[in-house]
Amino acid sequence: MSPIHHWKFNDESDLSGYSLIIPSVAVGNVGQLACDLLISSLKMKKIATVYSPALIPVLGYDPYDLKSKSLSSSCEVYVCDSRKVVVLQIRAPLVYKFAQSFLENIVQTFKEKNVQNIVLLTSSYAHEKKHISTSLFRYICTESNPYDNEVNELKWTKHDQDEGRLKIFGGGFATMFFEICKEKSLPCFILYKFCSEGDNCPDAYDMVYHLNKILPLFSQDTDFFSQLKQPVSWKLLFGRPPPKDIY
């Protein structure tokens, strides 16, 4: 018997023509941090909560508004109608034996919602970068994707794929999700950055900056970084400051 995945939408949102952004739980959590930054900066509205046995249960306060009385869970869906973009934020690792079923369910759910394409944000171990002088970013895309012209103009570096199965070391479920999108004939674009564990907030800013090059989400007439709003949940990310009396 296949696991049951529950999607609780606040309303029957019409997502026709929207782009879906989803993070993979990966090294440095760069994709998740980038999605946090997008949700906070674009003041996105929560439209759904997702429950699945594939998700480790997590519950906490609203990570984007300290005055909010609502709670947040492991997996939620946010939307920005003005930019026609949806973010599926995942805040916990997936349980491996249920991961395939859950990812298939994600693709099927948003295909039924008529999303135009999917952008997956992830990361890879820094030591996997083979050419030191090249960009820290790589991309992978299905044959049918709306960003071909943009990546060609930007001269981005494509992922080096060896013969056999697609692999992004440290990239979490990214390649599994990509193969599902191909099977379901839903355009998918993976953007990932080589990084190491640590304070990965700067990587998230860098990721959103690169994403904005192919999927314009912020005004071109204003300084890009001035438009980004750091989520309140990033405060004290590594605990409280050291006590003054130790010095």
C-alpha positions in Angstrom: 0.0 0.0 0.0 1.4 3.4 -1.0 1.8 6.1 1.6 -0.9 8.8 1.7 0.1 12.4 1.1 -2.2 15.1 2.3 -2.4 18.6 0.7 -4.5 21.1 2.5 -5.0 24.1 0.2 -6.6 27.3 1.7 -8.5 27.8 -1.6 -8.6 26.5 -5.1 -5.8 28.6 -6.4 -5.3 28.8 -10.2 -1.6 28.2 -10.8 -1.8 28.2 -14.6 1.3 29.7 -16.1 3.1 29.9 -12.7 6.7 28.7 -12.1 7.2 26.4 -9.1 10.4 26.7 -7.1 11.4 23.9 -4.8 14.6 23.3 -2.7 16.4 20.0 -2.2 17.6 19.3 1.3 21.3 19.3 0.5 24.8 20.4 1.7 24.6 23.7 3.5 20.8 23.9 3.0 21.4 26.5 0.3 18.2 25.8 -1.6 16.1 26.0 1.5 17.7 29.3 2.7 17.2 30.7 -0.8 13.5 29.8 -0.7 13.3 31.5 2.7 14.8 34.6 1.3 12.3 34.6 -1.6 9.3 34.1 0.6 10.3 36.9 2.9 11.4 39.3 0.2 8.4 38.9 -2.0 6.0 38.8 1.0 4.6 35.5 -0.3 1.2 34.2 0.9 0.9 30.7 2.4 -1.7 28.7 0.4 -1.2 25.1 1.5 0.3 22.8 4.1 1.5 19.4 3.2 1.6 16.2 5.4 3.4 13.0 4.3 5.0 10.1 6.0 8.0 11.1 3.9 8.4 14.2 6.0 10.0 14.3 9.4 7.5 16.3 11.6 8.6 19.8 12.5 6.5 22.5 14.0 7.5 26.1 14.9 6.4 29.7 14.8 6.0 31.7 11.6 9.6 32.1 10.3 8.7 35.3 8.4 6.6 37.3 10.9 7.2 37.4 14.6 3.7 39.0 15.2 1.9 36.2 13.4 -0.1 33.7 15.5 0.1 30.9 13.0 2.4 28.0 13.1 4.7 26.5 10.4 5.4 22.9 9.6 7.8 20.7 7.6 6.3 21.5 4.2 4.3 24.5 3.0 3.3 26.2 -0.2 3.6 29.9 -0.8 2.6 32.1 -3.7 3.3 35.5 -5.2 0.6 36.3 -7.7 2.2 39.4 -9.0 5.3 37.4 -10.1 3.4 34.2 -11.0 5.7 32.1 -8.8 5.0 29.4 -6.3 7.5 28.1 -3.6 7.2 24.7 -2.0 9.3 25.1 1.1 10.7 21.9 2.7 12.1 22.3 6.2 13.1 18.7 7.1 15.0 15.8 5.4 12.9 13.2 3.6 12.4 9.7 4.9 14.2 7.7 2.1 11.8 4.8 1.7 8.8 7.2 1.1 10.8 9.8 -0.9 10.1 8.5 -4.4 6.3 8.3 -3.7 6.3 11.8 -2.2 8.3 13.4 -5.0 6.0 11.8 -7.6 3.0 13.2 -5.7 4.5 16.7 -5.8 5.0 16.6 -9.5 1.6 15.2 -10.1 -0.1 17.7 -7.8 1.4 20.7 -9.5 1.0 19.3 -13.0 -2.8 19.1 -12.2 -2.5 22.7 -10.9 -1.1 23.6 -14.4 2.2 25.0 -13.3 4.3 26.0 -16.3 7.7 24.6 -15.1 9.7 23.7 -12.1 13.0 25.2 -10.9 14.8 23.2 -8.3 17.5 24.8 -6.1 20.2 22.7 -4.5 23.9 22.5 -3.8 26.9 20.2 -4.1 30.1 19.6 -2.1 32.8 22.2 -2.8 35.4 19.5 -3.4 33.4 18.2 -6.3 34.2 21.3 -8.4 36.8 20.0 -10.9 37.7 23.3 -12.7 38.9 25.9 -10.2 38.6 28.9 -12.6 34.9 28.3 -13.5 31.8 29.6 -11.8 30.5 28.0 -8.6 27.1 27.4 -10.2 26.0 24.7 -12.5 22.7 23.9 -14.2 20.8 20.9 -15.6 17.6 21.1 -17.6 15.1 19.0 -19.4 14.9 19.3 -23.2 11.8 21.4 -23.0 12.4 24.3 -20.6 11.8 28.1 -20.9 15.3 29.2 -19.9 17.4 28.1 -22.9 17.9 31.6 -24.3 18.8 33.1 -20.9 21.4 30.5 -20.0 23.0 30.7 -23.5 23.2 34.5 -23.2 24.6 34.3 -19.7 27.0 31.5 -20.8 26.4 29.5 -17.7 28.3 26.2 -17.2 26.2 23.1 -17.7 26.6 20.1 -15.3 29.3 17.7 -16.3 27.5 14.3 -16.6 29.4 11.1 -16.8 27.9 8.2 -18.7 25.1 6.5 -16.7 22.8 7.9 -14.1 22.7 11.6 -13.3 24.5 12.5 -10.0 24.9 15.6 -7.9 27.0 14.7 -4.9 25.5 16.3 -1.8 22.5 17.4 -3.8 19.9 15.5 -1.9 16.9 14.3 -3.9 17.5 16.7 -6.8 18.4 14.0 -9.4 15.5 11.7 -8.3 13.1 14.6 -8.7 14.6 15.6 -12.1 14.0 12.1 -13.5 10.4 12.1 -12.2 9.8 15.4 -14.0 11.2 13.9 -17.2 8.9 10.9 -16.9 5.9 13.2 -16.3 6.8 15.5 -19.1 7.0 18.6 -16.9 9.9 21.0 -17.7 12.5 21.1 -14.9 15.6 23.3 -14.4 18.1 22.5 -11.6 20.4 25.3 -10.4 23.0 24.3 -7.9 26.1 25.8 -6.2 29.3 24.2 -5.0 29.7 25.0 -1.3 30.7 23.8 2.2 28.8 23.5 5.4 28.9 26.6 7.6 27.2 30.0 7.5 25.5 29.5 4.1 23.4 32.7 4.2 25.7 34.4 1.7 25.3 31.4 -0.6 21.5 31.9 -0.4 21.8 35.5 -1.5 24.1 34.4 -4.3 21.6 31.7 -5.4 18.7 34.2 -5.5 20.8 36.6 -7.5 21.5 34.0 -10.1 17.9 32.7 -10.1 16.8 36.3 -10.9 18.9 36.3 -14.0 16.7 33.6 -15.7 13.4 34.1 -13.7 13.0 37.9 -13.1 11.4 38.3 -9.7 12.7 41.7 -8.6 12.7 45.1 -10.2 15.5 45.8 -12.6 15.3 49.6 -11.8 16.4 49.2 -8.2 19.5 47.8 -6.6 18.9 44.0 -6.4 20.3 43.3 -2.9 18.4 46.3 -1.4 15.1 44.4 -2.4 16.0 41.3 -0.4 14.5 41.0 3.1 16.3 38.6 5.5 13.7 36.4 7.3 13.4 37.0 11.0 14.1 33.3 11.6 17.7 33.9 10.5 18.4 36.0 13.6 20.4 34.0 16.2 20.7 31.3 13.6 23.8 30.0 15.4 22.5 30.6 18.9 22.9 33.7 21.2 26.0 35.9 21.1 28.8 34.9 23.5 28.3 36.3 27.1 30.4 39.5 27.6 31.8 38.3 30.9 33.9 35.6 29.3 36.3 38.3 28.0 
